[in-house]
Amino acid sequence: MTAFLARIDAELEEIRAADLYKEERPISSPQGARVSIGGRGGDVINLCANNYLGLADNPELITAAQEALERFGYGMASVRFICGTNDLHRELERAIARYLGKDDSILFAACFDANGGLFEPLLGEEDAIVSDSLNHASIIDGIRLCKARRYRYANSDMDDLEARLKEARAAGARTIMIATDGVFSMDGYLAKLPEIVALAERYEAVIMVDDCHATGILGERGAGTHVHHGVADGVDILTGTLGKALGGAIGGYIAGPQAVVDLLRQRARPYLFSNALPPMVTAAGLKAIEMAAKGDDLRERLHANTRKWRQGLSALGFDLLEGEHPIVPVMLGEAKLAQEMAKKLFDRGVYVSGFFYPVVPKGKARIRTQMNAALTDADLDAALDAFERVGRDLGVVA
Ligand SMILES: *Cc1c(COP(=O)(O)O)cnc(C)c1O
């Protein structure tokens, strides 16, 4: 035990020495455009939540959750297939499927579990998975748990994807599944779905898209990247979360063809061996989907904020990754600089998070800012002012 803990301590020390140690800052207010954090009473502008539609503290969602809490109690104390399925679970699964334009869907405790449980029941050693190199950790882990042959293509490199598809076909793969994020969360880049769909047709591959950073945000009614790109039917399977635009609580899902959802209900391990979502979360999830589907005004506000924020930062001279997604990464290079800038911004009342290795490649540290529909023009002007001062302080901008 002593030797064990000494080794763990040494590893922690290494993380600290490399300036890669992540500290958590507890928030003592609801999640929102401005939060109370670190003893500052409700005046800190939050630019790092996945609260894209600003629904995390929405009164209608809170009421929906409260009513379900009163009516159905606190927890299910069971997995779904034993005695954990409440009326609301099936209602939510059907609502998600309708929203995304798929036959049916199946709920998980989180999208991490959805991605963890997706591949193994659907694909065996005769099959192949072709995966984008920047896919979310949960896709990578899910693929590891599956016996299919693994192929990886460079991020959004369609020539490389085609080469891997050829390789998989030449190796005699039965089913080939292409796996990609709809939006790459560190960069805010959208996957090239029209090209991916065309390649999938040519090589008879199935496509799964993780749309965690797109559902509620992109495409008509916020249905996601498959709708945004006009290839709704070309994308076979979608995974997503209730933990971002759709209220920000917890919960994940897989949507797709009826047979796929039915088999996952029989075989997906995180579904079979983990607790059902609480009714209050399920009820609020239903309300969140209703609001997101009708939420053109929220999306207008979100995208207007994104445009204003990008223009403002660019005008100040910050190095941004191009794009139109509400993820707006400010590139800084070294982890230490990203940490220091985040700290100085916090001192000026702007909460952002530095991202660095191993979450992004070495030398590509950044502050990932995220817009949401709850932020006002005044919030953004104040945040731009803080970025200008701190950026000059640190010599990031002239
Ligand atoms: C956030 C995220 C997940 C995990 O979702 P949870 O529901 O929080 O587990 C999975 N994939 C992507 C691309 C994500 O951004």
The ligand as an SDF file (V2000), in Angstrom:
LIG
                    3D

 15 15  0  0  0  0  0  0  0  0999 V2000
  -20.2760   15.7480  -23.6610 C   0  0  0  0  0  0  0  0  0  0  0  0
  -20.0210   14.6940  -24.6670 C   0  0  0  0  0  0  0  0  0  0  0  0
  -20.2420   13.3520  -24.3920 C   0  0  0  0  0  0  0  0  0  0  0  0
  -20.6300   12.8740  -23.0290 C   0  0  0  0  0  0  0  0  0  0  0  0
  -21.9350   13.2370  -22.7370 O   0  0  0  0  0  0  0  0  0  0  0  0
  -22.5000   12.9860  -21.2520 P   0  0  0  0  0  0  0  0  0  0  0  0
  -23.9580   12.8510  -21.4390 O   0  0  0  0  0  0  0  0  0  0  0  0
  -22.0660   14.1580  -20.4570 O   0  0  0  0  0  0  0  0  0  0  0  0
  -21.8520   11.7230  -20.7830 O   0  0  0  0  0  0  0  0  0  0  0  0
  -20.0780   12.4420  -25.4090 C   0  0  0  0  0  0  0  0  0  0  0  0
  -19.6870   12.8260  -26.6440 N   0  0  0  0  0  0  0  0  0  0  0  0
  -19.4380   14.1120  -26.9420 C   0  0  0  0  0  0  0  0  0  0  0  0
  -19.0080   14.4890  -28.3210 C   0  0  0  0  0  0  0  0  0  0  0  0
  -19.5830   15.0780  -25.9600 C   0  0  0  0  0  0  0  0  0  0  0  0
  -19.3080   16.3520  -26.2410 O   0  0  0  0  0  0  0  0  0  0  0  0
  1  2  1  0
  2  3  1  0
  2 14  2  0
  3  4  1  0
  3 10  2  0
  4  5  1  0
  5  6  1  0
  6  7  2  0
  6  8  1  0
  6  9  1  0
 10 11  1  0
 11 12  2  0
 12 13  1  0
 12 14  1  0
 14 15  1  0
M  END
$$$$
